[in-house]
Amino acid sequence: MTHPIKPDPALAAEFKARPLGHHSPGLQRPLRPLRGEPTAGKYALLRTKPEREWMLVQFTGIKGEKLILHPDTIFTDWNAAEWAVFKLRWRRHFGQDLAMD
């Protein structure tokens, strides 16, 4: 899936530095479609231990169907978890991996 906003690594770096909180207008433009993508296949985080652990999951897009769990992808740092989901959504929208970690 693509959209008219061009991939800008500087905006990705801004997100990585501060995944939560206020984002610049430049970063808000690509975040809206990244966060509002169709449900089918959408990556998200499932809290498995309150405020301590999150698992990568995907929605199927079918009402009532269980999430697709990725138990091999567990995070204990919220910022790292948000960054991982951002990179997956970025790849889905722009068709390219972020060349940063």
Residue, then its C-alpha position, 0 to 999 in steps of 0.5 A: m500500500t502506498h500513499p502520496i507522502k514520500p518516505d523521509p528518514a528524518l521523520a522516522a528518526e524523529f519518531k524513533a527519538r520520541p515515539l510517544g507525545h507531541h510530534s511535529p506537523g511533518l511527522q504527523r502527516p505520515l503517522r495518520p495513514l500509518r496508524g489508520e491503515p486497514t485492519a487486515g494485516k495491521y500490526a499492533l502490540l498486545r500487553t502480556k504483562p502489565e506495563r512490562e511486556w508486549m507481544l507483536v500481533q496482527f489483526t485478521g480483519i475478520k470480526g470475531e477472528k483471533l489475533i495472529l500472535h507473534p510469540d517470538t517477538i516480545f518487547t520489554d521496552w515500550n519505546a522499542a516496541e513502538w519503533a518495531v511496529f512503526k518500521l513494519r507499518w513503514r515497510r507496508h506503506f512505502g514498500q521499503d525497509l528503514a535503513m536505520d535501527 
